[in-house]
Amino acid sequence: MIAIITAIASKLPLALAEKWLAYLIKRDDNDTVRMRDTLTSIIEARKLQATVIISEQGWWLTAMIRPLIAWPIIIYVWKVVVWDTVLGLGSTPILQGSVGEWSGIIITAYFVGRPIEKGVAALINGRK
């Protein structure tokens, strides 16, 4: 049972795991003591991981990884749209193979990832 709780809690957003812990604390029976202890340790470990990530993002090199990956794609899209299509001054070959797939994933992550994160956080926190 504890293995199942650990597997589920490690995948949940932190706010949802904390709500689950609050529910277990309210129940306050003998069956939930191990579950509460396990969930508490998972939450504490995740908070520690978040602290490490925040401190690493303060370093310019780790903060620049996402922009450095995105800039070549941004430049490519601007070149195709503005230079080739709008101004009609050239033609750029299509990105093929893995690079084309990666660029689609990166663009999707930038435009879809953050709104999904905000929407899930709003649902968990009960905001509209």
C-alpha positions in Angstrom: 0.0 0.0 0.0 2.8 2.4 0.9 4.5 1.7 -2.5 1.3 2.7 -4.3 1.0 5.9 -2.2 4.7 6.7 -2.9 4.2 6.2 -6.7 1.1 8.3 -6.8 2.3 11.1 -4.5 5.6 11.4 -6.4 3.8 12.3 -9.6 1.2 14.7 -8.1 1.7 18.4 -8.1 3.0 19.6 -4.8 -0.2 21.5 -3.9 -2.4 18.5 -4.5 -0.1 16.3 -2.4 -0.3 18.8 0.4 -4.1 18.7 0.2 -4.0 14.9 0.4 -1.9 15.2 3.5 -4.3 17.6 5.1 -7.2 15.2 4.4 -5.2 12.3 6.0 -4.4 14.5 9.1 -8.2 15.3 9.4 -9.0 11.6 9.4 -6.6 11.0 12.3 -7.0 7.2 12.6 -4.5 4.4 13.0 -4.8 3.4 9.3 -3.5 6.7 8.0 -0.4 7.1 10.3 2.0 5.4 7.9 0.4 7.0 4.9 0.8 10.5 6.5 4.5 9.8 7.4 5.2 8.6 3.9 3.4 11.6 2.3 5.1 14.0 4.6 8.5 12.7 3.7 7.7 12.9 0.0 6.4 16.5 0.3 9.6 17.6 2.2 11.8 16.0 -0.4 9.9 17.7 -3.2 10.2 21.1 -1.4 14.0 20.5 -1.1 14.2 19.7 -4.8 12.3 22.9 -5.6 14.7 24.9 -3.5 17.7 23.4 -5.4 16.1 24.2 -8.7 15.4 27.8 -7.6 18.9 28.3 -6.5 20.3 26.8 -9.7 18.1 29.1 -11.8 19.9 32.0 -10.1 23.1 31.0 -12.0 23.2 32.6 -15.4 24.3 29.4 -17.2 21.4 27.2 -16.0 18.9 30.1 -16.5 20.0 30.4 -20.1 19.5 26.8 -21.2 15.9 27.2 -22.4 16.5 30.5 -24.2 19.6 29.1 -25.9 17.6 26.1 -27.2 14.7 28.3 -28.3 16.7 31.1 -30.1 17.7 29.1 -33.2 14.1 28.1 -33.7 12.9 31.6 -33.2 15.4 32.9 -35.7 14.4 30.2 -38.2 10.7 31.0 -37.9 11.3 34.7 -38.3 13.5 34.1 -41.3 10.8 31.9 -42.9 7.9 34.2 -42.1 9.5 37.7 -42.6 12.3 37.2 -45.1 11.0 34.4 -47.3 7.2 34.9 -47.1 6.5 38.6 -46.4 9.5 40.1 -48.2 9.8 37.4 -50.8 13.6 37.5 -50.7 14.6 33.9 -50.5 13.6 30.4 -49.7 14.5 28.3 -46.6 14.5 24.5 -46.7 12.1 22.8 -44.4 13.5 21.3 -41.2 13.4 17.6 -41.6 13.9 14.5 -39.5 14.5 14.8 -35.7 15.4 18.5 -35.9 11.9 19.3 -37.3 10.3 17.2 -34.6 12.4 18.8 -31.8 11.5 22.3 -33.1 7.8 21.5 -33.0 8.1 20.1 -29.5 10.0 23.2 -28.3 7.5 25.6 -29.8 4.6 23.6 -28.3 6.3 23.6 -24.9 6.7 27.4 -24.9 3.2 28.2 -26.0 1.2 25.4 -24.4 3.2 24.3 -21.4 2.9 27.4 -19.2 -0.9 27.9 -19.8 -1.4 24.2 -18.8 0.7 24.6 -15.7 -1.3 27.7 -14.7 -4.6 26.0 -15.4 -3.8 23.0 -13.3 -2.5 25.2 -10.5 -5.8 27.2 -10.7 -7.9 24.0 -10.5 -5.8 22.7 -7.5 -6.0 26.0 -5.7 -9.7 26.5 -6.4 -9.2 29.8 -8.4 -10.9 30.6 -11.6 
